[in-house]
Amino acid sequence: MADIAWLPNDVDTMVPDGAAVYTFLLKVASRCNLNCDYCYVYQGPDQSWRTRPKFMSPEVASRTFERIAEHVRSRGLGEVAITFHGGEPMLAGYDRIKSYVETAKSLIPARIEFGIQTNGTLINTKALNLFEQHNVKIGISIDGSREHNDSHRPFHNGKSSYNRVLNAIELIESKEPWRKLLTGYLCVIDLAHRPKDVLDALSSLGGRGFNILLPDCNHERPPTRPPGDDQRNAYGRWLAELFDHWMDSGSQIEIRYFEEIIGMLFGVDSTSEAIGAKLVDLIVIESDGEIESVDSLKMVSREATRLGLNVSEHSFDDALRSVPVASRMLGFKALCDECRKCSILEQCGGGYIPHRYSPQNGFLNPSVYCNDIKFLVAHIRRAIVGNLPRKD
């Protein structure tokens, strides 16, 4: 970690006054029942999951919630978010998840917004009753139609996971209180799939909307690009086509990535770390209690994720003093000179931090998707400005 360039030399690593961690992502299960070929956890260079406990123990969970309570008091927070994650968090089972929720409520002196990000294959009525009782919001990872999903997200035996996910979504949609818990879907872009087909497939599932993720790549392991992509904007063109279909459809379905960019064009601050973020308030706790800056850095290296901190001995105030965490809380100051001078800085924010990495310059690079983002922002700007009412 010490050899990685996180910040420009002239930038102080002190986080802004009043900065705090509001979102705690708990890796309650370190294994997964799917074998997604693009997964940053299992397909990436950081293989520390192999030596971690399969599930977060009651002791580690309690200590984590005590540390969150400590942070709530020291920072004067009235609300925090706790998201159960993995691996596949539903592998932890009903009893563990129930215990996590109840213990958190008993120890943390603040309002808690619970969430779970799941592949959906293990969702059942018992779990949904628990989520309804405690208002646990549900995000489901799915890449579109059966063809889209199964090209990347099979079970370990190679069989399709699609029907199991579809059954879970249909179960959630069967009852109004459960339907309200579904925040939407996460979809990873694949240039081989037509944007309209992806939009139609995800729109047909019901739910509030979905978010799109660029594949987890960087300058050391760049994304696959089609022949002739000399401008390095194939992902931007794919996204622009999706945006046009979304706008033309008149659908009320939300696509967060686009809505964040539209908001920023009108001066609204981004709420997404993936695009335009000025300040990030999320931190990760692994199943053994190790504290990490953000889990998607596993696509970079073990050195990028290791802070040397654990909830058994360290507080989240300690985490705020670590350089990797500070680099995500210093906003535009943490970016390379090229990004800070860029005309779309306010809409891009340098893109997602793992996408900026190179062995030569650490994170002091533009995103490996820089041209794609520039293309998309310019496209959305033209579309939005062109549709504004003109003054007589």
C-alpha positions as CSV (number, residue, x, y, z in Angstrom):
1,M,0.0,0.0,0.0
2,A,2.9,2.4,0.8
3,D,4.2,2.1,-2.8
4,I,0.9,3.1,-4.4
5,A,0.4,6.7,-5.3
6,W,-3.0,7.7,-3.9
7,L,-2.8,11.5,-3.8
8,P,-0.8,14.3,-5.6
9,N,2.3,15.2,-3.6
10,D,0.9,18.7,-2.8
11,V,-2.3,17.4,-1.2
12,D,-2.7,17.1,2.6
13,T,-4.1,13.7,3.6
14,M,-6.3,15.2,6.3
15,V,-10.0,14.6,5.6
16,P,-12.3,17.6,5.6
17,D,-13.6,18.9,8.9
18,G,-16.9,17.1,9.8
19,A,-16.2,14.2,7.5
20,A,-17.7,10.9,8.6
21,V,-18.5,7.4,7.4
22,Y,-22.3,7.1,6.9
23,T,-22.4,3.9,4.9
24,F,-21.0,0.6,6.2
25,L,-20.8,-2.3,3.8
26,L,-20.6,-5.6,5.7
27,K,-19.2,-8.6,4.0
28,V,-21.3,-11.1,6.0
29,A,-20.4,-14.0,3.6
30,S,-17.1,-14.3,1.9
31,R,-18.2,-17.0,-0.6
32,C,-20.7,-16.9,-3.5
33,N,-22.9,-19.5,-5.1
34,L,-22.4,-18.0,-8.5
35,N,-19.3,-18.0,-10.7
36,C,-19.5,-14.6,-12.4
37,D,-16.6,-14.2,-14.8
38,Y,-16.2,-10.5,-14.2
39,C,-16.3,-10.6,-10.4
40,Y,-13.7,-8.4,-8.8
41,V,-13.7,-10.6,-5.6
42,Y,-13.1,-14.0,-7.1
43,Q,-11.6,-13.2,-10.5
44,G,-9.3,-10.4,-9.4
45,P,-5.8,-10.4,-8.1
46,D,-6.7,-9.9,-4.4
47,Q,-7.5,-13.5,-3.3
48,S,-7.7,-12.8,0.4
49,W,-11.2,-14.2,0.5
50,R,-9.7,-17.7,0.5
51,T,-8.4,-17.2,4.1
52,R,-11.3,-15.3,5.5
53,P,-14.2,-16.9,7.6
54,K,-17.1,-18.0,5.4
55,F,-19.5,-15.9,7.5
56,M,-19.2,-13.0,9.8
57,S,-19.3,-14.3,13.4
58,P,-21.6,-12.9,16.0
59,E,-18.5,-11.6,17.9
60,V,-17.2,-9.7,14.8
61,A,-20.6,-8.4,14.0
62,S,-21.1,-7.1,17.5
63,R,-17.7,-5.5,17.5
64,T,-18.5,-3.9,14.2
65,F,-21.7,-2.4,15.5
66,E,-20.0,-1.2,18.6
67,R,-17.4,0.6,16.4
68,I,-20.3,2.1,14.3
69,A,-21.9,3.3,17.5
70,E,-18.6,4.8,18.6
71,H,-18.4,6.6,15.3
72,V,-22.0,7.8,15.5
73,R,-21.2,9.4,18.9
74,S,-17.9,10.9,18.0
75,R,-19.3,12.5,14.7
76,G,-22.8,13.3,16.0
77,L,-24.6,11.3,13.4
78,G,-28.3,10.8,13.4
79,E,-28.5,8.2,10.7
80,V,-26.3,5.5,9.1
81,A,-26.7,2.9,6.4
82,I,-25.7,-0.7,6.8
83,T,-25.6,-2.9,3.7
84,F,-25.2,-6.7,3.8
85,H,-22.9,-7.8,1.0
86,G,-20.6,-10.6,0.0
87,G,-19.9,-12.8,-1.8
88,E,-23.5,-13.7,-1.6
89,P,-24.9,-12.4,1.7
90,M,-27.9,-14.7,1.6
91,L,-25.5,-17.6,2.1
92,A,-25.2,-16.4,5.7
93,G,-28.7,-17.7,6.3
94,Y,-31.8,-16.4,8.0
95,D,-30.7,-16.7,11.6
96,R,-27.4,-14.9,11.1
97,I,-29.0,-12.0,9.1
98,K,-31.8,-11.7,11.7
99,S,-29.1,-11.6,14.4
100,Y,-27.1,-8.9,12.6
101,V,-30.1,-6.7,12.2
102,E,-31.3,-7.0,15.8
103,T,-27.8,-6.6,17.2
104,A,-27.2,-3.5,15.2
105,K,-30.5,-2.0,16.3
106,S,-29.6,-2.7,20.0
107,L,-26.1,-1.2,19.8
108,I,-26.2,1.8,17.4
109,P,-27.8,5.0,18.8
110,A,-29.0,6.3,15.4
111,R,-31.6,5.6,12.7
112,I,-30.3,2.7,10.6
113,E,-31.2,2.2,6.9
114,F,-30.6,-1.5,6.1
115,G,-29.9,-2.9,2.7
116,I,-28.8,-6.1,1.1
117,Q,-27.2,-6.6,-2.3
118,T,-27.9,-10.1,-3.5
119,N,-27.9,-12.2,-6.7
120,G,-31.5,-13.2,-5.7
121,T,-31.1,-17.0,-6.0
122,L,-31.7,-17.6,-2.3
123,I,-34.5,-15.1,-1.7
124,N,-37.5,-16.8,-0.1
125,T,-40.7,-15.9,1.8
126,K,-39.1,-16.2,5.2
127,A,-36.3,-13.8,4.3
128,L,-38.8,-11.3,2.8
129,N,-40.9,-11.3,6.0
130,L,-37.7,-10.5,7.9
131,F,-36.8,-7.7,5.5
132,E,-40.3,-6.3,5.7
133,Q,-40.2,-6.3,9.5
134,H,-36.9,-4.3,9.5
135,N,-37.3,-2.4,6.3
136,V,-34.3,-4.0,4.7
137,K,-34.0,-2.6,1.1
138,I,-33.1,-5.1,-1.6
139,G,-30.9,-4.7,-4.6
140,I,-30.6,-7.5,-7.1
141,S,-27.7,-8.1,-9.5
142,I,-28.9,-9.3,-12.9
143,D,-27.6,-8.5,-16.4
144,G,-30.7,-8.4,-18.5
145,S,-32.4,-11.3,-20.3
146,R,-31.6,-15.0,-19.8
147,E,-29.0,-14.8,-22.6
148,H,-27.4,-11.7,-21.1
149,N,-27.4,-13.0,-17.6
150,D,-26.2,-16.5,-18.3
151,S,-23.3,-15.4,-20.5
152,H,-21.6,-14.1,-17.3
153,R,-23.5,-15.2,-14.2
154,P,-23.8,-19.1,-14.0
155,F,-23.7,-21.3,-11.0
156,H,-20.4,-23.0,-10.3
157,N,-21.6,-26.1,-12.2
158,G,-22.2,-24.0,-15.3
159,K,-26.0,-24.1,-15.1
160,S,-28.2,-21.1,-15.6
161,S,-29.0,-18.9,-12.6
162,Y,-31.7,-16.9,-14.4
163,N,-34.8,-18.8,-13.4
164,R,-33.9,-18.6,-9.7
165,V,-33.4,-14.9,-10.0
166,L,-36.6,-14.4,-11.9
167,N,-38.5,-16.5,-9.3
168,A,-37.1,-14.2,-6.6
169,I,-38.2,-11.1,-8.4
170,E,-41.7,-12.5,-9.0
171,L,-41.9,-13.4,-5.3
172,I,-40.9,-9.9,-4.3
173,E,-43.4,-8.4,-6.8
174,S,-46.2,-10.6,-5.4
175,K,-46.8,-8.5,-2.3
176,E,-46.9,-4.7,-2.0
177,P,-44.8,-4.3,1.1
178,W,-42.0,-6.5,-0.5
179,R,-42.3,-4.6,-3.7
180,K,-41.5,-1.4,-1.9
181,L,-38.3,-2.9,-0.6
182,L,-36.9,-3.5,-4.1
183,T,-34.6,-0.6,-4.9
184,G,-33.6,-2.0,-8.3
185,Y,-31.1,-4.0,-10.3
186,L,-27.4,-3.8,-10.9
187,C,-26.3,-4.6,-14.5
188,V,-22.7,-4.9,-15.8
189,I,-22.3,-3.6,-19.4
190,D,-21.4,-6.1,-22.1
191,L,-20.8,-4.5,-25.5
192,A,-22.0,-7.8,-27.1
193,H,-25.6,-7.1,-26.0
194,R,-27.7,-4.5,-27.6
195,P,-28.6,-1.6,-25.3
196,K,-32.3,-1.7,-26.2
197,D,-32.5,-5.4,-25.4
198,V,-31.0,-4.8,-22.0
199,L,-33.4,-1.9,-21.3
200,D,-36.4,-4.0,-22.5
201,A,-35.3,-7.0,-20.4
202,L,-34.8,-5.1,-17.2
203,S,-37.8,-2.8,-17.6
204,S,-40.0,-5.9,-18.0
205,L,-39.0,-7.2,-14.5
206,G,-40.8,-4.4,-12.7
207,G,-39.1,-2.5,-9.9
208,R,-38.1,1.1,-9.6
209,G,-35.2,1.0,-12.0
210,F,-31.6,-0.2,-12.4
211,N,-28.0,1.0,-12.4
212,I,-25.4,0.2,-14.9
213,L,-21.8,-0.7,-14.1
214,L,-18.7,-0.4,-16.4
215,P,-16.7,-3.6,-16.2
216,D,-14.1,-3.4,-13.4
217,C,-10.9,-2.7,-15.4
218,N,-8.0,-0.3,-15.1
219,H,-4.9,0.7,-17.1
220,E,-3.0,-2.5,-16.1
221,R,-6.0,-4.7,-17.1
222,P,-7.9,-2.6,-19.7
223,P,-11.4,-3.3,-20.9
224,T,-12.0,-5.4,-24.0
225,R,-12.7,-3.1,-26.9
226,P,-13.9,-4.0,-30.3
227,P,-11.7,-3.7,-33.4
228,G,-11.7,-0.2,-34.8
229,D,-12.4,1.5,-31.4
230,D,-9.6,4.0,-32.1
231,Q,-11.3,6.8,-30.2
232,R,-11.6,4.5,-27.2
233,N,-15.2,5.4,-26.7
234,A,-17.1,2.2,-27.5
235,Y,-18.5,2.0,-24.0
236,G,-19.6,5.7,-24.2
237,R,-21.4,5.0,-27.5
238,W,-23.1,2.0,-26.0
239,L,-24.2,4.0,-23.0
240,A,-25.4,6.9,-25.3
241,E,-27.5,4.4,-27.3
242,L,-29.0,3.1,-24.0
243,F,-29.7,6.7,-22.9
244,D,-31.5,7.5,-26.2
245,H,-33.7,4.4,-26.0
246,W,-34.5,5.2,-22.3
247,M,-35.4,8.8,-23.2
248,D,-37.5,7.7,-26.3
249,S,-39.3,5.0,-24.4
250,G,-41.1,7.5,-22.1
251,S,-40.6,5.0,-19.3
252,Q,-40.7,6.0,-15.7
253,I,-38.0,3.5,-14.9
254,E,-34.9,5.1,-13.3
255,I,-31.4,4.6,-14.5
256,R,-29.2,6.0,-11.8
257,Y,-26.0,6.6,-13.8
258,F,-27.9,8.8,-16.3
259,E,-29.9,10.6,-13.6
260,E,-26.7,11.5,-11.8
261,I,-25.2,13.0,-14.9
262,I,-28.3,14.9,-15.7
263,G,-28.5,16.2,-12.1
264,M,-24.8,17.3,-12.2
265,L,-25.4,19.2,-15.5
266,F,-27.9,21.3,-13.5
267,G,-25.5,21.8,-10.6
268,V,-26.7,19.0,-8.3
269,D,-24.0,17.1,-6.5
270,S,-23.5,13.5,-7.3
271,T,-24.5,10.8,-4.8
272,S,-22.7,8.0,-6.6
273,E,-19.0,7.1,-6.1
274,A,-18.9,5.8,-9.7
275,I,-19.4,9.2,-11.4
276,G,-18.9,12.8,-10.3
277,A,-18.4,12.1,-6.6
278,K,-16.9,15.0,-4.6
279,L,-16.9,13.1,-1.3
280,V,-17.3,9.4,-0.5
281,D,-18.8,8.2,2.8
282,L,-18.6,4.3,2.4
283,I,-16.3,1.9,4.1
284,V,-16.1,-1.9,4.0
285,I,-15.9,-4.5,6.9
286,E,-14.8,-8.0,5.9
287,S,-16.1,-11.2,7.4
288,D,-13.1,-11.3,9.8
289,G,-13.5,-7.7,10.8
290,E,-10.8,-6.2,8.6
291,I,-11.6,-2.7,7.5
292,E,-11.2,-1.8,3.8
293,S,-11.6,1.4,1.9
294,V,-13.8,0.0,-0.9
295,D,-14.1,-3.6,-2.0
296,S,-13.8,-3.0,-5.8
297,L,-10.1,-2.2,-5.2
298,K,-9.7,-5.9,-5.1
299,M,-9.5,-5.7,-8.9
300,V,-6.2,-3.7,-8.4
301,S,-4.2,-5.7,-5.9
302,R,-4.1,-6.9,-2.3
303,E,-1.9,-3.9,-1.5
304,A,-4.7,-1.6,-2.6
305,T,-7.2,-3.1,-0.2
306,R,-5.1,-3.7,2.9
307,L,-5.3,-0.9,5.4
308,G,-3.9,-2.8,8.3
309,L,-7.0,-2.0,10.4
310,N,-9.5,-4.3,12.1
311,V,-12.6,-3.5,14.2
312,S,-11.1,-5.5,17.1
313,E,-8.4,-2.8,17.6
314,H,-9.3,0.2,15.4
315,S,-12.1,2.7,15.1
316,F,-13.6,4.2,12.0
317,D,-12.0,7.5,13.0
318,D,-8.7,5.6,12.6
319,A,-9.8,4.6,9.1
320,L,-10.5,8.2,8.2
321,R,-6.8,8.9,8.9
322,S,-5.6,6.3,6.4
323,V,-4.4,7.6,3.0
324,P,-6.6,5.3,0.9
325,V,-9.8,6.3,2.7
326,A,-8.7,10.0,2.7
327,S,-8.1,9.8,-1.0
328,R,-11.8,9.0,-1.5
329,M,-13.0,11.7,0.9
330,L,-10.9,14.6,-0.6
331,G,-13.0,14.7,-3.8
332,F,-11.4,16.5,-6.7
333,K,-8.2,17.3,-4.8
334,A,-7.3,13.6,-5.0
335,L,-7.3,13.6,-8.8
336,C,-4.4,13.9,-11.3
337,D,-3.6,17.2,-12.8
338,E,-5.2,16.3,-16.2
339,C,-8.5,15.5,-14.5
340,R,-8.5,18.6,-12.3
341,K,-8.1,20.7,-15.5
342,C,-10.8,18.9,-17.5
343,S,-13.9,20.7,-18.7
344,I,-16.3,18.0,-17.5
345,L,-14.7,17.6,-14.1
346,E,-18.0,18.5,-12.4
347,Q,-19.9,15.8,-14.2
348,C,-17.2,13.1,-14.2
349,G,-15.2,13.6,-11.0
350,G,-12.5,11.4,-12.4
351,G,-14.7,8.4,-12.7
352,Y,-14.6,5.4,-10.3
353,I,-11.3,5.2,-8.4
354,P,-10.4,1.6,-9.3
355,H,-10.7,2.5,-13.0
356,R,-7.9,5.1,-12.6
357,Y,-5.2,2.7,-11.5
358,S,-1.9,2.0,-13.3
359,P,1.3,0.4,-11.9
360,Q,3.3,3.5,-12.9
361,N,1.2,6.3,-11.4
362,G,-1.1,4.5,-8.9
363,F,-4.5,6.3,-8.9
364,L,-3.1,9.5,-10.4
365,N,-4.5,8.9,-13.9
366,P,-7.7,9.6,-15.8
367,S,-10.1,6.7,-15.8
368,V,-9.4,3.9,-18.2
369,Y,-13.0,4.9,-19.5
370,C,-12.1,8.6,-19.8
371,N,-13.0,9.0,-23.5
372,D,-16.2,6.9,-22.9
373,I,-17.3,9.2,-20.1
374,K,-16.5,12.3,-22.1
375,F,-18.5,11.0,-25.1
376,L,-21.5,10.1,-22.9
377,V,-21.6,13.4,-21.0
378,A,-21.4,15.4,-24.2
379,H,-24.2,13.3,-25.7
380,I,-26.4,13.8,-22.7
381,R,-25.7,17.5,-22.6
382,R,-26.7,17.9,-26.2
383,A,-29.9,15.8,-25.6
384,I,-30.9,17.7,-22.5
385,V,-30.1,21.2,-23.8
386,G,-31.8,20.4,-27.1
387,N,-35.0,19.6,-25.3
388,L,-35.1,22.6,-23.1
389,P,-37.9,25.1,-23.9
390,R,-36.7,28.2,-25.7
391,K,-37.5,31.7,-24.7
392,D,-39.5,33.7,-27.2
